[in-house]
């Protein structure tokens, strides 16, 4: 059915419910066109901020926003400095279906790795969300 296909396409552009909850707990800004809402039985996926505005205050407290890759990338630094070295954000697509993301330096010292961190997932939004959590845990977000 066409609606189910559109739902799958939208889900690929946002983070999963599990990662959305972790991002919310980590203090990621709770604003997006997409969100999950706990209707008392399970979380349902919603898209559209107008629907959120129409929710009662009680229901708004049950919302977990599902940011897109673009929204998360806007929160990530272009580069970071650690121990006197600068690392630039790098995004790659691997084997056609895996997105890789990391921070790399063009000029590593002899004893230093080129990459500060690398990770890969099936969607760019998931990769960006996991990178946000990593940087926050390491105290590298400004």
MODA-V628118 format. One record per pair of residues at least 4 apart in sequence whose C-alpha atoms are under 7 Angstrom apart, sorted by the first residue. I is the first residue (numbers start at 1). J is the second residue. D is the distance in whole Angstrom. If there is no record, write none. Layout:
i = [I & I]
j = [J & J]
d = [D & D]
This chain:
i = [1 & 2 & 3 & 4 & 5 & 6 & 7 & 8 & 9 & 10 & 12 & 13 & 13 & 13 & 14 & 14 & 14 & 14 & 14 & 15 & 15 & 15 & 15 & 15 & 15 & 15 & 16 & 17 & 17 & 18 & 19 & 20 & 20 & 20 & 20 & 21 & 21 & 22 & 23 & 23 & 23 & 24 & 24 & 24 & 30 & 31 & 32 & 32 & 32 & 33 & 33 & 33 & 34 & 34 & 34 & 34 & 34 & 34 & 35 & 35 & 35 & 35 & 35 & 35 & 35 & 36 & 36 & 36 & 36 & 36 & 36 & 36 & 36 & 37 & 37 & 37 & 37 & 37 & 37 & 38 & 38 & 38 & 38 & 38 & 39 & 49 & 50 & 51 & 55 & 55 & 56 & 57 & 59 & 67 & 67 & 68 & 68 & 69 & 69 & 69 & 69 & 70 & 71 & 72 & 72 & 72 & 73 & 76 & 78 & 78 & 79 & 79 & 79 & 79 & 80 & 80 & 80 & 81 & 81 & 81 & 82 & 86 & 87 & 87 & 87 & 88 & 88 & 88 & 89 & 89 & 89 & 90 & 90 & 90 & 90 & 91 & 91 & 91 & 92 & 92 & 92 & 93 & 93 & 93 & 93 & 94 & 94 & 94 & 97 & 98 & 98 & 98 & 98 & 99 & 99 & 99 & 99 & 99 & 99 & 100 & 100 & 100 & 100 & 100 & 101 & 101 & 101 & 101 & 102 & 102 & 102 & 102 & 103 & 103 & 103 & 103 & 104 & 104 & 104 & 105 & 105 & 106 & 108 & 108 & 108 & 119 & 120 & 121 & 121 & 123 & 124 & 125 & 126 & 127 & 128 & 129 & 130 & 131 & 132 & 133 & 134 & 135 & 135 & 135 & 136 & 136]
j = [5 & 6 & 7 & 8 & 9 & 10 & 11 & 12 & 13 & 14 & 123 & 68 & 69 & 125 & 66 & 67 & 68 & 69 & 125 & 19 & 20 & 66 & 67 & 68 & 125 & 126 & 20 & 21 & 36 & 22 & 23 & 24 & 64 & 65 & 66 & 25 & 64 & 26 & 27 & 28 & 133 & 28 & 30 & 64 & 65 & 65 & 65 & 66 & 67 & 47 & 48 & 49 & 46 & 47 & 48 & 65 & 66 & 67 & 45 & 46 & 47 & 63 & 64 & 65 & 66 & 43 & 44 & 45 & 46 & 63 & 64 & 65 & 66 & 43 & 44 & 45 & 62 & 63 & 64 & 42 & 43 & 44 & 62 & 63 & 43 & 53 & 54 & 55 & 59 & 60 & 60 & 61 & 63 & 71 & 72 & 72 & 125 & 73 & 124 & 125 & 128 & 74 & 75 & 76 & 128 & 129 & 128 & 132 & 88 & 89 & 86 & 87 & 88 & 89 & 86 & 87 & 88 & 85 & 86 & 87 & 86 & 105 & 103 & 104 & 105 & 103 & 104 & 105 & 102 & 103 & 104 & 101 & 102 & 103 & 104 & 100 & 101 & 102 & 99 & 100 & 101 & 97 & 98 & 99 & 100 & 98 & 99 & 100 & 122 & 120 & 121 & 122 & 123 & 120 & 121 & 122 & 123 & 124 & 127 & 118 & 119 & 120 & 121 & 127 & 118 & 119 & 120 & 127 & 115 & 117 & 118 & 119 & 115 & 116 & 117 & 118 & 114 & 115 & 116 & 114 & 115 & 114 & 112 & 113 & 114 & 127 & 127 & 126 & 127 & 127 & 128 & 129 & 130 & 131 & 132 & 133 & 134 & 135 & 136 & 137 & 138 & 139 & 140 & 141 & 140 & 141]
d = [6 & 6 & 6 & 6 & 6 & 6 & 6 & 6 & 7 & 7 & 6 & 6 & 7 & 6 & 6 & 5 & 4 & 6 & 5 & 6 & 6 & 6 & 6 & 7 & 5 & 5 & 6 & 6 & 7 & 7 & 6 & 6 & 6 & 6 & 5 & 6 & 6 & 6 & 6 & 5 & 7 & 5 & 7 & 7 & 6 & 6 & 6 & 7 & 6 & 6 & 5 & 5 & 6 & 4 & 6 & 6 & 5 & 7 & 6 & 5 & 6 & 7 & 6 & 4 & 5 & 6 & 5 & 4 & 6 & 6 & 5 & 6 & 7 & 5 & 5 & 7 & 6 & 4 & 6 & 5 & 4 & 6 & 5 & 7 & 6 & 6 & 6 & 7 & 6 & 6 & 6 & 7 & 7 & 6 & 7 & 6 & 6 & 6 & 6 & 4 & 6 & 6 & 7 & 7 & 6 & 6 & 6 & 6 & 6 & 5 & 7 & 5 & 4 & 6 & 6 & 5 & 7 & 5 & 4 & 6 & 7 & 6 & 5 & 5 & 5 & 5 & 5 & 6 & 6 & 5 & 7 & 6 & 5 & 6 & 7 & 6 & 4 & 7 & 6 & 5 & 6 & 7 & 6 & 5 & 6 & 5 & 6 & 7 & 6 & 6 & 5 & 5 & 7 & 5 & 5 & 6 & 6 & 6 & 7 & 7 & 6 & 4 & 7 & 7 & 6 & 6 & 6 & 6 & 7 & 5 & 4 & 6 & 6 & 6 & 6 & 7 & 6 & 4 & 6 & 5 & 6 & 7 & 6 & 6 & 5 & 7 & 6 & 6 & 6 & 6 & 6 & 6 & 6 & 6 & 6 & 6 & 6 & 6 & 6 & 6 & 6 & 6 & 5 & 6 & 6 & 5]
